[in-house]
Amino acid sequence: MTYDQWKTKHPGRTKSERRALDLIGCGEFSPPVQARVLDRMVKDGLLVELPPLKMPFIGTLSMTVRQFEMPIPVHRQWREYCAALTDEDLRDITP
């Protein structure tokens, strides 16, 4: 068996989904990704939407921030993917 045959795949299908999952997996609850991408990920079961966070802004203004987390099976697959990365794989990843 070659390395690519047993290597765990990233749970995200597109570059935007992979970026969102990487940020959420590292502790970011509201990744800077388009809302339609996040909505599709919630619909597909890759993310769970938490209750929105209402933050005070200036004076009487407030800002509502959407928050997300990964379900445990998705987080486990993401962790296995990250653990299997080699130095060569990390060179190919661009922020």
VOPAGU-2260 file (C-alpha; in pm, 1 decimal, decimal comma):
REM VOPAGU-2260
SITE   aa  ch    i         X         Y         Z
SITE  MET   A    0       0,0       0,0       0,0
SITE  THR   A    1     125,8     344,9     -84,2
SITE  TYR   A    2     117,0     641,8     150,5
SITE  ASP   A    3    -170,3     808,0     -40,1
SITE  GLN   A    4    -391,5     498,0     -10,5
SITE  TRP   A    5    -400,1     493,7     371,0
SITE  LYS   A    6    -370,3     866,5     430,3
SITE  THR   A    7    -683,9    1018,0     587,5
SITE  LYS   A    8    -854,6    1269,8     359,3
SITE  HIS   A    9    -940,5    1622,4     471,3
SITE  PRO   A   10   -1314,6    1641,6     549,1
SITE  GLY   A   11   -1349,6    1968,3     350,8
SITE  ARG   A   12   -1422,6    1930,7     -19,5
SITE  THR   A   13   -1332,7    2279,2    -145,2
SITE  LYS   A   14   -1050,5    2517,4     -57,5
SITE  SER   A   15   -1294,5    2741,6     133,9
SITE  GLU   A   16   -1432,6    2446,9     332,3
SITE  ARG   A   17   -1083,1    2323,9     417,2
SITE  ARG   A   18    -984,2    2674,8     531,6
SITE  ALA   A   19   -1296,0    2705,4     750,7
SITE  LEU   A   20   -1241,7    2362,9     908,2
SITE  ASP   A   21    -873,1    2436,4     968,6
SITE  LEU   A   22    -958,6    2761,8    1146,9
SITE  ILE   A   23   -1239,3    2608,5    1353,0
SITE  GLY   A   24   -1022,5    2308,5    1439,4
SITE  CYS   A   25    -759,7    2548,7    1575,3
SITE  GLY   A   26   -1008,5    2733,6    1797,9
SITE  GLU   A   27   -1168,6    3000,5    1575,6
SITE  PHE   A   28   -1547,3    3000,0    1624,9
SITE  SER   A   29   -1633,0    3247,9    1349,8
SITE  PRO   A   30   -1404,7    3193,5    1048,4
SITE  PRO   A   31   -1380,6    3467,9     782,9
SITE  VAL   A   32   -1545,8    3256,3     512,3
SITE  GLN   A   33   -1845,1    3344,4     294,5
SITE  ALA   A   34   -2182,5    3283,8     459,3
SITE  ARG   A   35   -2303,0    3057,7     175,8
SITE  VAL   A   36   -2003,8    2827,0     228,2
SITE  LEU   A   37   -2076,1    2805,9     602,3
SITE  ASP   A   38   -2448,4    2746,6     535,5
SITE  ARG   A   39   -2365,4    2463,1     294,4
SITE  MET   A   40   -2127,1    2308,4     549,1
SITE  VAL   A   41   -2398,3    2318,7     817,9
SITE  LYS   A   42   -2646,7    2160,3     574,9
SITE  ASP   A   43   -2396,0    1886,4     485,3
SITE  GLY   A   44   -2316,4    1811,9     850,6
SITE  LEU   A   45   -1955,6    1935,3     849,9
SITE  LEU   A   46   -2037,7    2213,5    1099,2
SITE  VAL   A   47   -2287,2    2280,3    1374,9
SITE  GLU   A   48   -2408,5    2637,7    1420,0
SITE  LEU   A   49   -2399,4    2764,3    1777,9
SITE  PRO   A   50   -2628,5    3037,3    1911,2
SITE  PRO   A   51   -2514,9    3374,3    1772,3
SITE  LEU   A   52   -2299,3    3593,5    1991,8
SITE  LYS   A   53   -2425,8    3949,0    2037,7
SITE  MET   A   54   -2134,6    4184,9    2097,2
SITE  PRO   A   55   -2163,1    4549,5    2205,9
SITE  PHE   A   56   -2016,9    4780,9    1947,6
SITE  ILE   A   57   -2024,8    5160,1    1974,4
SITE  GLY   A   58   -2273,5    5320,7    2210,5
SITE  THR   A   59   -2609,6    5150,2    2164,4
SITE  LEU   A   60   -2503,6    4960,9    1851,6
SITE  SER   A   61   -2432,8    4590,3    1872,4
SITE  MET   A   62   -2298,0    4330,0    1634,7
SITE  THR   A   63   -2422,7    3971,6    1599,3
SITE  VAL   A   64   -2154,6    3712,4    1518,8
SITE  ARG   A   65   -2234,2    3363,1    1392,4
SITE  GLN   A   66   -2043,0    3085,5    1568,1
SITE  PHE   A   67   -1969,8    2730,4    1455,5
SITE  GLU   A   68   -1807,7    2411,1    1578,1
SITE  MET   A   69   -1719,5    2076,3    1423,8
SITE  PRO   A   70   -1914,4    1764,1    1517,9
SITE  ILE   A   71   -1690,1    1509,1    1692,7
SITE  PRO   A   72   -1664,8    1263,5    1394,8
SITE  VAL   A   73   -1561,0    1547,9    1160,4
SITE  HIS   A   74   -1311,7    1682,4    1415,8
SITE  ARG   A   75   -1164,6    1334,4    1456,2
SITE  GLN   A   76   -1116,5    1297,1    1079,4
SITE  TRP   A   77    -962,1    1646,5    1062,7
SITE  ARG   A   78    -719,6    1559,5    1348,1
SITE  GLU   A   79    -617,7    1235,0    1177,3
SITE  TYR   A   80    -557,4    1427,4     854,6
SITE  CYS   A   81    -339,5    1683,1    1036,3
SITE  ALA   A   82    -145,1    1413,5    1221,7
SITE  ALA   A   83     -58,8    1239,1     894,2
SITE  LEU   A   84      84,9    1550,4     727,9
SITE  THR   A   85     449,8    1529,3     631,0
SITE  ASP   A   86     696,8    1815,2     586,0
SITE  GLU   A   87     642,5    1788,9     210,6
SITE  ASP   A   88     264,1    1824,0     256,4
SITE  LEU   A   89     312,2    2129,6     477,3
SITE  ARG   A   90     522,7    2300,5     209,0
SITE  ASP   A   91     230,9    2265,2     -35,3
SITE  ILE   A   92     -19,9    2428,4     201,2
SITE  THR   A   93     -53,3    2802,1     157,2
SITE  PRO   A   94    -231,4    3017,3     416,0
